[in-house]
Amino acid sequence: MIKRILVGVGTSQTAQTVADYAVELGRQFEAELLGVAVTDPLRLEWTGPRPIGMGVEAVTTELREDRLRRATADVASAKAIFSERCRAENVAHGFSEQVGDPFEIVSQLVRYQDMCVFGLRGLFEHDIVPEPRDALERLVADGVRPILAVGEEYRPVRKVLVAYSGSLESAKTFKHFVLSGLYADATVRVVNFGSKPATALGLLDHAAAYFRSHGRTVDTDHVDGDPQQELVRYATAWGADLIVAGNSAKNLLMRRLFGETALMLLRECTLPLYLSQ
């Protein structure tokens, strides 16, 4: 049962959408939301290699102070957006505004939460300095999950695409999704990419039976192609509002933790993602 949800409000540009998804879940589960905004002074202060010369230090100091002012103002704006949205829907909420390493802070907070809602883009630095491309991946590597990672615009979740490779990790992901009760009224399609047709048929039949035994409306499909090439295209054509992505074990650390297809989705997809492994 979901009762505590950690919400990374991100920037003032992303806070509204993140809040919309989180508040919807807060209402559904009567859960308490904890908004979090983290400012990392080390990243804001880094200005790169500096030339030697008169006035350089003063200019650098001014740049750092300006970044910090802008970050502080953006956090305040994001907090206000989140809090007002929660109050409007009478959803219990709190807010944690912290300074330090965002990955360490979020990894600590998530220990006492049932799930997380983050934006796919713009987690921490409040549009002041470029954010690491792998920010969400690092959170996953630190054990921060399950995660609902949402795009730039809110969309009601009526159609859920489950990418099922047949791996144990992939099955764990969709089972966690089902057992969580998320979007229980949505239509589900389980799709296998790349397996031989006979193999895919068996996998899909078993997966569909699992969904149906939990009262979920489900159908299946098989696509003869690489999921890294076909998954997003298929999801878009079908009109999916959410992709449930599992893992496939690989050799490299992130691929072993997360799977190549899930990594591709994090880096390229604009549709909301549900990630639990």
Backbone torsions as a table, in degrees:
resi	resn	phi	psi	omega
1	MET	NA	135.2	-178.3
2	ILE	-92.9	118.4	179.5
3	LYS	-128.1	-15.5	-179.1
4	ARG	-136.3	124.6	-175.4
5	ILE	-126.8	124.3	175.8
6	LEU	-87.8	129.5	-174.8
7	VAL	-122.2	111.6	174.4
8	GLY	-81.7	103.5	-172.3
9	VAL	-69.6	-19.0	176.7
10	GLY	67.0	-135.1	-177.5
11	THR	-96.6	170.6	176.6
12	SER	-63.6	-21.6	178.9
13	GLN	-78.4	-28.4	-176.9
14	THR	-103.9	-14.0	-171.9
15	ALA	-60.0	-37.9	-177.0
16	GLN	-63.7	-46.6	-179.5
17	THR	-66.2	-45.6	178.4
18	VAL	-58.8	-43.1	179.2
19	ALA	-63.8	-39.2	179.9
20	ASP	-59.5	-46.2	179.0
21	TYR	-66.3	-44.9	-176.6
22	ALA	-65.5	-43.1	-179.7
23	VAL	-64.4	-38.1	176.4
24	GLU	-58.2	-44.2	177.9
25	LEU	-69.0	-37.8	177.9
26	GLY	-59.7	-41.3	177.2
27	ARG	-66.6	-45.5	-176.5
28	GLN	-59.8	-45.3	-173.4
29	PHE	-100.8	1.1	-173.3
30	GLU	52.6	46.1	-175.5
31	ALA	-98.3	157.4	175.0
32	GLU	-94.2	132.2	179.0
33	LEU	-99.2	136.9	173.6
34	LEU	-117.1	103.8	175.2
35	GLY	-74.9	144.2	178.9
36	VAL	-137.3	136.1	173.3
37	ALA	-133.0	130.2	-176.3
38	VAL	-123.5	130.4	174.5
39	THR	-109.5	127.6	-178.6
40	ASP	-105.2	100.7	-177.0
41	PRO	-59.6	-33.8	-178.4
42	LEU	-62.8	-41.2	178.7
43	ARG	-72.6	-38.4	-179.8
44	LEU	-68.6	-28.6	-178.0
45	GLU	-84.9	-18.6	-176.6
46	TRP	-72.0	122.2	-178.7
47	THR	-117.9	7.2	179.1
48	GLY	82.5	-178.8	178.2
49	PRO	-58.9	138.1	-177.3
50	ARG	-114.1	138.5	174.9
51	PRO	-70.9	159.7	177.5
52	ILE	-92.0	128.7	179.1
53	GLY	168.3	164.2	-178.7
54	MET	-66.2	134.3	175.7
55	GLY	89.5	-9.2	-177.4
56	VAL	-63.6	-44.4	-177.8
57	GLU	-63.5	-39.5	179.7
58	ALA	-64.4	-42.8	178.8
59	VAL	-64.2	-42.0	-179.9
60	THR	-63.5	-43.6	178.6
61	THR	-61.6	-42.7	179.0
62	GLU	-62.7	-40.2	178.8
63	LEU	-63.0	-44.8	179.5
64	ARG	-61.6	-45.6	-178.9
65	GLU	-63.7	-38.1	178.8
66	ASP	-65.8	-42.6	178.2
67	ARG	-60.3	-45.0	-178.7
68	LEU	-63.8	-41.4	177.7
69	ARG	-61.6	-45.0	-178.9
70	ARG	-65.5	-40.9	178.6
71	ALA	-64.1	-42.9	179.9
72	THR	-61.7	-42.9	179.4
73	ALA	-66.2	-38.1	-178.9
74	ASP	-69.6	-39.2	176.0
75	VAL	-60.2	-44.5	179.9
76	ALA	-61.0	-40.6	179.2
77	SER	-66.4	-45.3	179.4
78	ALA	-62.8	-41.4	178.4
79	LYS	-61.1	-43.1	-179.5
80	ALA	-64.1	-41.9	179.2
81	ILE	-61.4	-47.5	-179.4
82	PHE	-62.9	-49.1	-175.8
83	SER	-65.0	-41.5	179.6
84	GLU	-64.9	-38.1	179.1
85	ARG	-65.6	-41.7	178.3
86	CYS	-64.2	-44.6	-179.4
87	ARG	-64.4	-38.6	-179.0
88	ALA	-61.9	-31.5	-179.0
89	GLU	-103.7	8.3	178.1
90	ASN	55.8	44.0	178.7
91	VAL	-101.5	129.2	179.3
92	ALA	-62.1	136.1	-175.9
93	HIS	-157.8	159.2	171.5
94	GLY	-139.8	178.8	-179.0
95	PHE	-145.7	134.2	178.5
96	SER	-119.4	111.2	177.7
97	GLU	-106.0	115.8	-171.7
98	GLN	-130.8	160.6	179.0
99	VAL	-123.1	130.2	178.8
100	GLY	147.5	-159.6	178.7
101	ASP	-73.0	113.4	-174.1
102	PRO	-63.3	-33.2	-178.4
103	PHE	-68.6	-40.4	177.4
104	GLU	-67.2	-42.1	-177.3
105	ILE	-65.5	-47.4	-179.6
106	VAL	-65.8	-38.8	178.6
107	SER	-62.2	-32.6	176.4
108	GLN	-73.0	-45.0	-176.1
109	LEU	-65.1	-36.4	-173.0
110	VAL	-69.2	-16.9	179.5
111	ARG	-58.8	-25.6	-174.4
112	TYR	-115.0	23.5	178.5
113	GLN	-124.0	155.8	-179.3
114	ASP	-87.0	-28.7	176.3
115	MET	-162.3	173.7	-178.2
116	CYS	-128.2	148.3	170.2
117	VAL	-122.7	119.4	178.5
118	PHE	-130.4	160.8	170.9
119	GLY	-82.5	147.9	176.0
120	LEU	-64.8	-27.6	-179.3
121	ARG	-130.3	146.2	172.1
122	GLY	74.1	67.1	-177.2
123	LEU	-86.9	-43.4	-164.6
124	PHE	-127.2	-43.2	-161.8
125	GLU	-86.8	6.4	167.4
126	HIS	57.7	37.8	175.7
127	ASP	62.0	17.7	-177.2
128	ILE	-92.6	-45.0	176.0
129	VAL	-128.8	155.1	-180.0
130	PRO	-59.3	137.6	-179.1
131	GLU	-91.2	146.2	177.3
132	PRO	-56.8	137.5	-179.1
133	ARG	-59.7	-29.2	-173.1
134	ASP	-101.0	24.2	-174.1
135	ALA	-57.5	-50.1	-179.1
136	LEU	-67.2	-34.8	177.5
137	GLU	-63.2	-39.3	179.7
138	ARG	-64.7	-37.9	177.2
139	LEU	-62.2	-41.8	178.7
140	VAL	-63.7	-43.1	179.1
141	ALA	-61.8	-30.2	178.5
142	ASP	-81.0	0.4	178.1
143	GLY	92.3	14.2	-179.9
144	VAL	-84.3	101.7	178.2
145	ARG	-173.3	158.8	5.9
146	PRO	-72.2	151.3	-178.0
147	ILE	-126.6	133.6	163.4
148	LEU	-101.7	108.7	-178.6
149	ALA	-101.9	119.6	-170.2
150	VAL	-111.7	155.6	-178.7
151	GLY	-82.3	-162.2	-173.0
152	GLU	-83.1	-17.5	-179.2
153	GLU	-127.9	140.6	176.7
154	TYR	-73.4	139.7	173.7
155	ARG	-143.3	131.3	177.6
156	PRO	-57.7	138.6	-177.5
157	VAL	-90.9	99.2	178.9
158	ARG	-111.5	-21.5	-178.5
159	LYS	-132.8	123.4	-176.4
160	VAL	-116.3	124.3	176.1
161	LEU	-99.7	123.4	177.8
162	VAL	-106.3	116.8	177.1
163	ALA	-89.6	111.2	-174.0
164	TYR	-117.0	114.3	-178.0
165	SER	-87.7	-16.3	-174.4
166	GLY	99.2	-9.5	179.7
167	SER	-74.2	157.8	177.5
168	LEU	-60.9	-40.8	-179.6
169	GLU	-63.6	-39.7	178.5
170	SER	-64.4	-41.3	177.8
171	ALA	-64.6	-40.7	178.5
172	LYS	-59.2	-38.2	-178.6
173	THR	-63.6	-49.7	-177.5
174	PHE	-71.9	-29.6	176.1
175	LYS	-66.1	-40.9	177.7
176	HIS	-62.1	-39.8	178.4
177	PHE	-61.5	-46.8	-179.2
178	VAL	-63.6	-49.3	-175.4
179	LEU	-67.3	-24.1	178.0
180	SER	-69.7	-23.9	-177.5
181	GLY	81.9	9.1	-179.9
182	LEU	-64.9	133.3	173.2
183	TYR	48.2	54.1	-173.4
184	ALA	-65.0	-22.8	-178.7
185	ASP	-92.7	-2.1	-177.3
186	ALA	-76.0	149.3	172.1
187	THR	-77.8	136.3	-177.3
188	VAL	-113.9	136.5	169.9
189	ARG	-123.6	123.7	176.6
190	VAL	-98.0	124.3	-175.5
191	VAL	-123.7	134.0	173.6
192	ASN	-109.0	133.2	-179.9
193	PHE	-112.2	128.3	166.0
194	GLY	89.2	-15.6	179.0
195	SER	-73.5	161.5	172.9
196	LYS	-64.6	145.0	-174.3
197	PRO	-51.8	-43.7	-178.6
198	ALA	-65.3	-40.9	178.0
199	THR	-65.3	-45.3	-179.3
200	ALA	-60.5	-40.3	-178.5
201	LEU	-60.0	-44.3	179.0
202	GLY	-64.5	-45.0	179.6
203	LEU	-60.7	-45.9	-176.3
204	LEU	-68.7	-37.2	178.0
205	ASP	-62.0	-43.9	180.0
206	HIS	-66.4	-42.8	-179.7
207	ALA	-64.3	-43.5	-180.0
208	ALA	-63.0	-39.8	178.9
209	ALA	-61.5	-37.3	178.7
210	TYR	-63.1	-46.9	179.7
211	PHE	-61.8	-44.9	-177.5
212	ARG	-65.5	-34.8	179.2
213	SER	-65.7	-18.9	176.6
214	HIS	-103.2	17.2	173.9
215	GLY	76.7	19.6	-178.8
216	ARG	-95.5	139.9	174.8
217	THR	-78.3	123.5	-171.3
218	VAL	-147.1	145.8	165.1
219	ASP	-135.3	176.7	-172.9
220	THR	-135.4	163.8	176.3
221	ASP	-157.7	156.7	176.8
222	HIS	-126.1	134.0	179.8
223	VAL	-121.9	124.5	-179.9
224	ASP	-85.1	80.0	-178.5
225	GLY	-173.8	167.6	179.8
226	ASP	-72.0	125.5	-179.9
227	PRO	-60.2	-29.8	178.8
228	GLN	-66.4	-24.0	177.7
229	GLN	-95.4	-32.3	-167.9
230	GLU	-105.7	-22.7	-168.5
231	LEU	-63.6	-52.8	-177.7
232	VAL	-63.9	-40.9	177.7
233	ARG	-59.6	-44.8	179.8
234	TYR	-64.5	-47.4	-178.5
235	ALA	-59.4	-40.5	179.9
236	THR	-67.0	-44.9	-179.7
237	ALA	-63.5	-37.6	-179.4
238	TRP	-76.5	-19.2	-178.7
239	GLY	84.8	33.1	180.0
240	ALA	-64.7	142.5	175.3
241	ASP	-101.8	-12.4	-179.0
242	LEU	-156.3	140.0	174.5
243	ILE	-113.0	127.3	173.2
244	VAL	-98.1	114.6	-171.2
245	ALA	-115.1	129.6	176.4
246	GLY	-101.4	-167.1	-176.2
247	ASN	-112.7	162.3	164.4
248	SER	-139.3	125.6	-171.3
249	ALA	-65.2	132.1	177.7
250	LYS	-132.1	178.5	-173.5
251	ASN	-81.2	-43.5	-176.5
252	LEU	-69.7	155.3	-172.4
253	LEU	-53.6	-56.8	-176.1
254	MET	-65.5	-37.2	179.5
255	ARG	-68.7	-34.4	178.9
256	ARG	-67.9	-37.9	-179.9
257	LEU	-76.3	-30.4	-161.8
258	PHE	-128.5	-34.4	-178.9
259	GLY	97.2	140.8	-176.8
260	GLU	-61.9	-41.3	-177.7
261	THR	-65.8	-43.5	178.3
262	ALA	-63.5	-37.9	176.6
263	LEU	-62.8	-42.7	177.9
264	MET	-59.9	-42.9	-179.9
265	LEU	-61.9	-44.0	179.5
266	LEU	-59.8	-38.2	-173.8
267	ARG	-83.6	-26.8	-169.4
268	GLU	-124.0	-24.5	-172.0
269	CYS	-79.1	146.2	174.7
270	THR	-107.5	-8.4	177.1
271	LEU	-79.0	150.2	175.4
272	PRO	-58.6	146.5	-178.3
273	LEU	-125.4	143.1	170.8
274	TYR	-113.1	122.2	-174.0
275	LEU	-131.1	125.1	-177.9
276	SER	-129.8	-4.6	-178.4
277	GLN	-119.9	NA	NA
